[in-house]
Amino acid sequence: MDQAAISGEIEAIAEAYQSSGAVETDVRLDYPPYRSSILRHPTKAPHQVDPEGIELWAPVFGHQDVDPFEADLTIQHRGEPLGERMRVTGRVTDGDGRPVRHQLVEIWQANAGGRYIHQRDQHPAALDPNFTGMGRCLTDSDGFYRFTTIKPGPYPWRNHHNAWRPAHIHFSLFGSEFTQRLVTQMYFPGDPLFALDPIYQAITDRAARDRLVATYDHDLTQHEWSLGFRWDVVLTGSHRTPLEEDHAA
Amino acid sequence: MTTLAPTPGQTVGPFFGFALPYDAGSELVPPTRPDAVRLHGRVLDGHGDPVPDALLELWQPGPDGRVVQRQGSFARDSYTFTGWGRAATDRTGRYRFSTLRPGGTPPYFAITVLARGLLDRLFTRAYLPGTLDDRLPDVPAERRHTIVAEADDRGFVFDIRLQGEDETVFFSYTQD
């Protein structure tokens, strides 16, 4: 299976989506060009319910859980990691634009050469002894997260012959409710691999895909130090009006 | 009313193992505690094969039914119950949590499922045996057992089938 075959499948799905007139905002679970999804997507529609009890709440994380130094992925070892140093920051809100305050954000990523420290990553690119690629932080009172890291490289994978993932940072986010949980990937503007990638293209709507692409922001770039990227996150889900009796689930 | 478009999800991928699981993540309480219960099971794909690269998150109230709003899930002190935990599946697709029996009416464990090959997170509920009753009437009779944990000698067993005959009922939530 080569890239042309995968790209053909991606294009056929895109054309069918465009001619359907529907608007999708989420990623599809059933997306055969991403081969690993074939046996791992539910075939039945999710059962729609009103969230209740515990689902109206989110777990709490605090300074006991997260050290502020964990937001800087470039200071976890003795030396400086290789690669383009950068700041990544953005605001986490709900669908009404209200900030998600003091909540956990976790990231993980490959190093500048496109290699993960994970033992299952057999890509023969160099490991960087000065880079692990995992960080976490709490959003501030306005919902902002801030990380300092290096730009990850693209890397090959085995979906098909000569498959390469666009450079990305994995993000794990919690909202103010269980239902807002989000795990996703942030990408970099103008990546030539976008059109070829069946994970990114599993979001069939162009505008929705664009929401995963960070914006270069020169105001975040620091003189003789680091580049800056901005990426905001919207966590939807049901909304609640806090009531005292909610405590008794 | 929701006005901003949601940020779409993407798969957790194959390489979360060095980043998301953590020591004692699956032990909401120490397994040696007298009131500890074990919640365990397997994650299976559409062929019934184990999924060795899944990650589950558990979120539940305490035994009194009250929602816990306490930090400390990443820094367990053996005494504070936070109600939240995280467990990766092993090579045989098995996961296990050490926790407390949830209260509430009806009592259930809220579970988030992530895996390589799974493009977005899934939500499900593991109800305690005999508590679902006539709730969720829209869930067909033949599928109701997929969201009910079975009791065993130390707690509960709950398998998650991502696809196929006995596919687990997954939930989506209505918005105001």
Contacts between the chains, C-beta under 8 A, distances in Angstrom:
chain1	res1	chain2	res2	distance
A	25	B	5	5.6
A	25	B	6	5.7
A	25	B	8	6.8
A	26	B	6	7.2
A	26	B	8	5.4
A	26	B	9	6.8
A	26	B	120	6.5
A	27	B	8	4.8
A	27	B	9	5.2
A	27	B	10	6.3
A	27	B	119	4.8
A	27	B	120	5.1
A	28	B	119	6.5
A	29	B	118	7.1
A	29	B	119	5.3
A	29	B	120	6.0
A	31	B	119	6.2
A	34	B	11	7.7
A	34	B	117	7.4
A	34	B	119	6.8
A	36	B	116	5.8
A	36	B	117	3.3
A	37	B	11	7.8
A	37	B	117	5.1
A	37	B	118	7.1
A	37	B	119	5.8
A	38	B	46	7.6
A	38	B	117	7.9
A	39	B	45	4.2
A	39	B	46	3.9
A	39	B	47	5.8
A	39	B	49	7.7
A	39	B	117	7.4
A	39	B	162	7.6
A	39	B	163	6.1
A	40	B	45	5.4
A	40	B	46	7.1
A	40	B	51	6.9
A	40	B	115	6.1
A	40	B	116	7.8
A	40	B	117	3.8
A	40	B	118	5.1
A	40	B	162	5.0
A	40	B	163	6.7
A	41	B	117	8.0
A	41	B	118	7.0
A	41	B	119	7.2
A	41	B	162	7.0
A	41	B	163	6.4
A	42	B	122	6.9
A	42	B	162	6.2
A	42	B	163	6.0
A	42	B	167	5.8
A	42	B	168	7.7
A	42	B	170	5.6
A	43	B	46	7.8
A	43	B	163	5.7
A	43	B	164	7.7
A	43	B	167	6.4
A	44	B	167	5.7
A	44	B	169	7.8
A	46	B	122	7.7
A	46	B	123	7.9
A	46	B	170	4.8
A	46	B	171	5.8
A	46	B	172	4.0
A	47	B	136	7.4
A	47	B	138	6.9
A	47	B	139	5.9
A	47	B	169	5.2
A	47	B	170	6.9
A	47	B	171	5.3
A	47	B	172	7.3
A	48	B	171	7.4
A	48	B	172	5.1
A	48	B	173	7.3
A	48	B	174	5.9
A	49	B	136	7.1
A	49	B	171	5.4
A	49	B	172	7.7
A	49	B	173	6.4
A	49	B	174	7.0
A	50	B	173	7.2
A	50	B	174	5.3
A	51	B	173	4.6
A	51	B	174	7.7
A	53	B	61	6.8
A	53	B	67	7.5
A	53	B	104	5.2
A	53	B	108	8.0
A	54	B	59	5.9
A	54	B	60	6.0
A	54	B	61	5.3
A	54	B	67	5.9
A	54	B	83	7.6
A	54	B	102	7.8
A	54	B	104	7.0
A	54	B	108	7.9
A	54	B	110	5.2
A	55	B	110	5.7
A	55	B	173	7.0
A	57	B	67	4.8
A	57	B	69	7.0
A	58	B	59	8.0
A	59	B	59	6.0
A	59	B	73	6.2
A	59	B	82	6.5
A	59	B	83	6.5
A	59	B	84	3.6
A	60	B	68	8.0
A	60	B	69	4.9
A	60	B	70	5.9
A	60	B	71	5.1
A	60	B	82	7.3
A	61	B	71	5.7
A	61	B	73	6.6
A	61	B	74	7.0
A	62	B	71	3.3
A	62	B	72	7.8
A	63	B	71	7.6
A	64	B	71	4.9
A	64	B	72	5.4
A	64	B	74	7.7
A	64	B	75	5.1
A	65	B	71	5.5
A	65	B	72	6.6
A	65	B	73	6.2
A	65	B	74	3.8
A	65	B	75	5.7
A	66	B	74	6.9
A	93	B	4	6.8
A	94	B	4	7.9
A	95	B	2	3.4
A	95	B	3	6.3
A	95	B	4	5.0
A	95	B	6	6.7
A	95	B	175	7.6
A	96	B	1	7.6
A	96	B	2	6.7
A	96	B	3	6.1
A	96	B	4	7.2
A	97	B	3	7.1
A	97	B	4	5.9
A	106	B	19	6.8
A	106	B	20	6.7
A	107	B	19	7.9
A	108	B	15	7.2
A	108	B	16	6.5
A	108	B	18	7.1
A	108	B	19	3.4
A	108	B	20	7.3
A	110	B	15	7.9
A	116	B	15	4.3
A	116	B	18	7.2
A	117	B	18	5.3
A	118	B	14	7.5
A	118	B	15	4.1
A	118	B	17	5.6
A	118	B	18	5.0
A	119	B	17	7.9
A	120	B	14	6.1
A	120	B	15	6.9
A	120	B	17	7.4
A	121	B	14	8.0
A	121	B	15	5.9
A	132	B	18	7.3
A	133	B	18	7.7
A	133	B	19	7.5
A	134	B	18	6.4
A	134	B	19	4.1
A	170	B	10	8.0
A	170	B	12	7.2
A	170	B	13	6.4
A	170	B	16	7.1
A	170	B	19	7.4
A	172	B	12	7.9
A	172	B	20	6.6
A	178	B	59	5.4
A	178	B	110	5.7
A	178	B	112	7.8
A	178	B	123	7.7
A	179	B	123	7.2
A	179	B	173	4.4
A	181	B	57	7.5
A	181	B	112	5.5
A	181	B	121	5.8
A	181	B	123	7.8
A	182	B	7	6.4
A	182	B	9	5.8
A	182	B	121	7.3
A	183	B	9	6.1
A	183	B	10	7.2
A	183	B	11	7.9
A	183	B	12	5.1
A	183	B	114	5.7
A	183	B	120	7.9
A	183	B	121	5.6
A	184	B	7	6.2
A	184	B	8	6.6
A	184	B	9	5.0
A	184	B	10	4.5
A	185	B	10	4.2
A	185	B	13	7.8
A	199	B	10	6.1
A	199	B	11	6.1
A	199	B	119	7.2
A	200	B	10	7.6
A	202	B	10	7.8
A	202	B	119	5.2
A	203	B	8	4.9
A	203	B	10	8.0
A	207	B	5	7.4
A	208	B	5	7.1
A	208	B	8	5.2
A	209	B	8	7.5
A	211	B	5	6.7
A	211	B	7	5.3
A	211	B	8	6.3
A	212	B	7	7.0
A	212	B	8	6.5
A	212	B	10	7.0
A	232	B	7	8.0
A	233	B	7	4.8
A	234	B	4	4.6
A	234	B	5	6.5
A	234	B	6	5.3
A	234	B	7	5.1
A	235	B	6	7.1
A	235	B	7	7.1
A	236	B	2	5.4
A	236	B	4	7.6
A	236	B	6	4.1
A	236	B	175	6.7
A	237	B	173	6.0
A	237	B	175	6.9
A	238	B	173	5.1
A	238	B	174	6.1
A	238	B	175	4.9
A	238	B	176	5.9
A	239	B	2	7.8
A	239	B	175	7.0
A	239	B	176	5.0
A	246	B	67	7.5
A	247	B	66	5.9
A	247	B	67	5.9
A	248	B	65	5.9
A	248	B	66	6.3
A	249	B	61	4.6
A	249	B	65	5.2
A	249	B	66	6.9
A	249	B	67	5.4
A	249	B	103	7.3
A	249	B	104	4.2
A	249	B	105	7.8
